[in-house]
Amino acid sequence: MPFSTSVGTDIEHVDIGSGDLVIRIPIEGVKGRGLDHNFFLRYNGHVWLTNTVPGGDAGPYQDWEPEPALLAGSLGLGWHDNSSQMTYALVQFACDVNVNTYYTSYIFADPNGVKHPLAEQYNQKLYCPVTRSGPDLSGQGMWSSPLRLVLMSDGAGFVPTASPSLNDSLGGQWTDANGNINGDGPATLDTLGRTLLTQQNGTNQISYQVRDSNGVLQTYTINLSTINVATHFNVNGDYQTPIVEYNGTATVVSSFVLPNTRSFQFQYESGSYGALTQLTLPMAEPSITLGPLYPMVQELTVM
């Protein structure tokens, strides 16, 4: 459509700005007095990143890694639920006669999967100056602090329930400019303390249970499988040496089964970048075969 920012539907579309293939499958939607609670699965074809390795006597080098290797809460290559996430790097800097470990290179992923690089930097020592809070680096008007408090440009704020570990799903709650509160992630409670959704992890399977309008539990099931992946970017990194290619396996979402036993079916490249190549919808529509997808690349430096 003219002036549209995407091509496709609410379930699957391509973002024109980034070129990313995006899929969003809703599971739960609960109306609220101020903020509604929604839980869904999302896929983004932007999955490969560079990882910096110290390297010992030979010096540092970079290699390619699939994003789920660094993000907790991932469901498979490119797949996440809509929990907020934060990643950061641990970097050592010399200060006088001391060596400090800094938490830096923060990236905050909001429930829609939009990633916001942050200027926040933190360490636990007091003998070296350190920036403890700061804005986002993309100029969107965000602000963050070492308590993992993230303030959005519209006045909304996110506070985790606990301090996260390195590269972790946060879990917590959102508060809008009017003080309305909305939980984040699968463990959300309503104002009466009732669990809105439960998650169970099995062997090659993840299931979510929610109650329908009649109070009956309904189960949504994710089936997982493994494919071989290998990168062939053939480019030099920050140290003017070739970035080491990835060759291994990756977990992917092979199907998503609805309570009525109908399902989404997914197929991927095997032996190459692992991109999604086919999506079969749970209705009577024919499957959608995707054309050649060039792997979308992002960079995150991790020590």
N, C-alpha and C positions, 0 to 999 in steps of 0.2 A: 504494500500500500504506500502511496506517496507520503513522505515525511515520517514514515514509521521507523522506529528504532530496532525492529526485529522482523524476521520473516518466519512465519509458522503459526502455531497455535499456543494456547495456554499450557498444553501438555509438553509440546516440543517445539523449539524455535531456534533460530540462529540470531545471535546478537550482532547487529550490523557494525557497531563500534569496535568490538573486539574480534569478531569472527568466530566466537565460541559457540559450540552446540550446547544448548541448555535444555534439560528435561526436568519437569516438576510434576510429581505424582502426589496428590493430596491423600491424607489418611484421616485426619481429624480436624474438625472445625467447630469451635464452641463460642457462641456469642457471649460478649461481656458487656457490662454497663458502660465501660469506658474503652477498654481494649479487648478485641477478640483474641482467642487463642487458636492458633493453627499449627498443625504438625504435618510435615510433608517430607518426602524424599526428593533430592535434587541431584542432577548429574551435570557436570561441566567438563567438556573435552579438554580443558586447559589443565593438564595433569603433570607435565614434566618440569622439573626444576633442577637447578645446579646446586650441588652440595660441596662445600669446601672442607677438605680433610687436611689436618696439620702436616702429615707426611714425614715426620721425623727428620733425620739428617738430610734427606733428599729435598726437604722443603715442602710447602703446601701445594696441593693440587686440587682440581675439581673433578667431580664425576656427576653423571646424570642419575636422578632418582625419581621414581614415581611418587606423587604427592602423598598417598596413604602411608608411605614408609615413615613420614614425619608427622602426620596428623592423627592423633587419637580420635576415636569415634567414627573413622571412615568405614564405609560399608564395602568398599571395593574400589577398583581403579576409576576415579572420577566421581564416585558416589558418596554422598553424605546425607545425614538428616539435617534439619534446619536448626540445629543447636548452634549457638554462637561459639566461635573458636578463636584462640589466640596462639600464634607461633612466635618464637623469639630465638635468638642465638646467644650462646655463651662465648664471650671473647675476652682474652686476657690482655691487659695493658700494663706496662711498667709505669710506676708512679714513685719518684724518688728512689728509695731502696726497696720498695715493696712492689709486689705484683698483684694486681686486682683482677677479679673476674667480674666482668660487666654483663648485664642482661641488656641486649640491644637488638636492633633489626626487628622490631615488633611488627606483626601484621595481624589485624583484627578482621575476622570474617563474620559479618552480620547474618541474621537468619535467612536472608535471601541469597547468601553466598557471595555478596559483594565484598571485596577485600580492600582494606584500608591500611596502607603503611603508616606507621606512627613514629614520631620523633622521640618517643619515650626512651629513656636510658636509666639504668639503675644498677647500683652495687650495694653491698652490705657493709662496706668499710667507710669510715668517716675521714680518713686522712688524705683522700683524693677528692677533688670536686667532681660532681656528677650531676647531669641533668635528670631530675626525678620525674618530670612530667613535661608534656609538650603537645603541640598540635599534630594533626595528620599531615603527611608529606604531600598529599594530593590537593591541598587547598580547599577541602570540602567543609571546613569549619568545625572539625571534630577536636576533642581534647581528651587526653588520657593521663593516667597517673599510675604509679607503681602498685597501687591497691587494685589494679585492673579495672578501675572505674573508667568507663568510656562515656563521654558526653557527646551526643550528636548535635548537628547544627540546628535542628528544630526544637531543641530543648529536652529531647528524650535522653535517658541515661541507662546504662547497663551496669549492674553490680553482681559479681559472681557470689555464689553461696560459700565458696571456700577458695583459698589461693590455689591456682592451678599449678600442676607440674609442667615441665618443659613440653611445649607443643601439645596442648591438651584441649579437649572440649571443656568449656567453662562451666556451664550450668549456673543458673542464677535467675535474675528477674530484670525485666525492663520496666521503667517508669516513664510515662510521657510527661509533657510539660504541665499537664493538669493534675498530676499525681496519681493517675490510674496505673495499676500494676498488672503486669502480665508475666507469667512464668516462662522459662526458656528450657527447651529440651523435653525428653520423654518422661521425666519424673515430676512434671508439673502438678501442683495441687490447686483445687479451687478454694474459694473463701470458706468452705465448710471443712476443709482438710481432706477432701476426697481425691484420690489419684485419678487423673483424667485418662492416662494411658500407661500401660505397663509393657516393658520390653523383656523378652526372653531370648537368650543366646543358646543355640544348639550347635551340633556339628554340621557345618556348611549350611546353616539356616538361622535366620533371625525372625522372630515373630513379634507382632504388636497386637495387643488386645485393647479394644475400646468398647464402650457401651453405646448402643444405638439409642434412638429416641424412646424406645420401649424399655430401656434398661438391660437389654440382652447383650452379652459379650459377643463381639465380632472379632475375628482374627484375620490379620493381614500377614502374609508369609513371604519373606525374601529368601530365595534359594541362591546359593553362592557356588561358584566353580572356579577353576584355575586355568589360566592360559599362559603360554610362553610369550614373553615380550623381549624385544631387543631394539635399541636405538641406533640410528645411523646419521646423526647430525653432522659429524665430521667438521667441527668448528673448534677454534682455540678459545680458551677462557681468559680470566683476568690475569693469569700468570704467563700468558703467551705460549702456553703448551696446550696440546689437544685435551679437551674435556673427555675423560674416560667414559666410554659408552656403557650403557646398562645392558646386561644380558641375564635374564632370569625368569622368574614366574611372577604373576600378579593375580590377586583375587578379583573376580568380577561378579556383578549381579547378573545371573543367568535368567531369572524370572521373578516376577512379583505377583503373587496369587491373592486375589480378592476374596472376601468372605463368600461370594456366590460361586467360587471355584474358577471363575474366569481369570485370565492372567495376562500380564504384559510379558513378552518374550524378547530377549536381547541377544544379539550376536556381535562379535568383536573381531578385529584383526588378530590373528595369532602368528607369532613369530616376528612381528614388527612392533609398531608403536602401541598396539592395543586399543586403537580407536574404535568406538561404536560404529558398526556398519549397517545394522538392521534393527528396527523396532517394530514388533508386531503388537498391535493394540488388542485389548480384550474384547472388543466388539466384533462385528462382522466385516469391518473394513479390511482391505488388503494390507499387507505389511508395507512399511515404508523403507525402501532401500536407499541408503545414503550414498552419495558420490564419494570420490576420493577425499579424505579429510587430512589435511596437513596438520601435524601435531602442533598444538599451541604451547608456547613455552613461557614460563615465568621463572624469575630468579629469586632464590632465597638463600642467603649465605648462612651456613650452620657450622659451628666449630665442634 
